[in-house]
Amino acid sequence: MVIGPGARGLVEAVVGVAADLSLPEILTKIVTSARDLTGAAHAVIQVPDAAPVWSGDPAAPGAPLTMPLHARGGRFGELRLRKEGGFTGSDREAVVTLVAAAGMAIDNATLYERTRSRERWLEASHEVTAALLTGEDPQRTLRLIAEHARVVAGATAAAVAVPREDDPGTLVFEVVAAGEHVPPGLAGLTVPVEGTASGEAFRTGEAVVVRNYGRYVAKEQAKVNVQLPDQVTELDSAVAVPLIVGGETLGVLLVAKFGEAAPFTDDEVGLARTFAGHAALAMEFARAEEDRQRLAVFTERDRIARDLHDLVIQRLFATGLGLEGLRPLVTQPEVAERLTGFVHELDRTIREIRNSIFSLTQPAETAEGLRAELLRLARDCTPTLGFAPRLGFTGPVDTAVPPPVRADLSATVREALSNVARHARARTVSVEVAVDASGHSLTLTVTDDGVGIPDEPGRRSGLVNLDERAARWRGRCSVGRGGERGTTLVWTAELNGAGGLR
């Protein structure tokens, strides 16, 4: 049997279409083969929500021929031809045969692409998980989630939005992964939970698919006077998927395409949702790892604090007692004086170590006590002084000092250290805060080894604030020389019923 040129061309066209697994390539071959087989001047395939695929001169005149394309269990699109002089019966038969073969090829390509898409999403999930298991920084994990989602979904941009700490009703885009055509600076943008696609996904726990996403976001941002780049309004098809683990919604994964791009299909939305589930587990794992590391730090700090208390302080205390026991054996006054100085220095060192122990055992998240506040204040003043002040505490400082007195005490310490930095030219300064055992009175002593306070009364005008703060709590403030060099400031306050004084 001899196959004619027309039949041979039809066979080659059918084989060529069926041999490809790329949907864009298949559609291109269909329009090209249809035009060549029929001699049409123009051929185009129109698929809903997709750009047309055409071959030939769109303006060419001629009689039309429209043939439906069936695939995916339904109507996929239309093949439209135009030929001057009209189409013959053999032309129609050739097109029918080609369209039938095209339907099967489209089904195969769709199935192949669906399988490859699942593989890409799965590979992305594995890479995110692997990054976590190797100890990646949680912020880098968020970037991995966004970037993998953008690439695998063929999207223009992807982002991870989480609730803002100070406003749970607002989502902030912590991480944005964008292609080269999207402007930088999109990270940090916020959207309200109410009235937005991302907020709807976060609130309901369901995926939300929208068109014209960029224009909608721009309109919402305009309500809060936020200027967005012009390109943002071109973001069209978008899907917002909640990041849920253990019944808790951690945030939202958003992927979006530029205008005119094909919208997300149901399969793509389902795959994005599966990926979001894996990503949420990754985020939860990262959060748990942060907590574990934080606990390890607190455990180590607690061990160091115990060692300092049980070993170092006890040995220093024993050494101090031993030096005190030597005092009756010393006959030379100079040696006795130096021995007393060493004992006092050991006492001061013990108090400083106790302050360090207190700092080690204070979690950063807890409300700041008076000791912690004064330690922080001393650190703040260190650059101005040129050295670190010594701090000592005696008695129930954190529990016995009410907030109003605490505020005046902190202000007094800050002003006293500021005066030392400006006028004393000192090399050391110590701050001692003592509360008596009954919790009725407080005494602040600030001592430096500077040039000392001048005798002229005019210099005392700068201490009026300190006097007023002390008088407010039925206390007093005195400043005097600390010996041959230096100045000693003593500031007192009554604590019994201080909370009711004004």
Secondary structure, DSSP 8 states (H G I E B T S, - for coil): ----HHHHHHHHHHHHHHT---HHHHHHHHHHHHHHHHT-SEEEEE-TTS--EEEE-TT---EEEEEEEEETTEEEEEEEEEETT---HHHHHHHHHHHHHHHHHHHHHHHHHHHHHHHHHHHHHHHHHHHHHTT--HHHHHHHHHHHHHHHHT-SEEEEEEEETTEEEEEEEEEEEE-TTS-S--TT-EEESTTSHHHHHHHHSS-EEESSHHHHHHHHHHTTT----GGGGGEEEEEEEEEEETTEEEEEEEEEEETTS----HHHHHHHHHHHHHHHHHHHHHHHHHHHHHHHHHHHHHHHHHHIIIIIIHHHHHHHHHHHHHGGG---HHHHHHHHHHHHHHHHHHHHHHHHHHHHTS-TTS---HHHHHHHHHHHHHHHHTS--EEEEESSHHHHS-HHHHHHHHHHHHHHHHHIIIII--S-EEEEEEE-TTS-EEEEEEEE-SS---SSGGGGGGGHHHHHHHHHTT--EEEEE-SSS-EEEEEEEE-TTGGG--
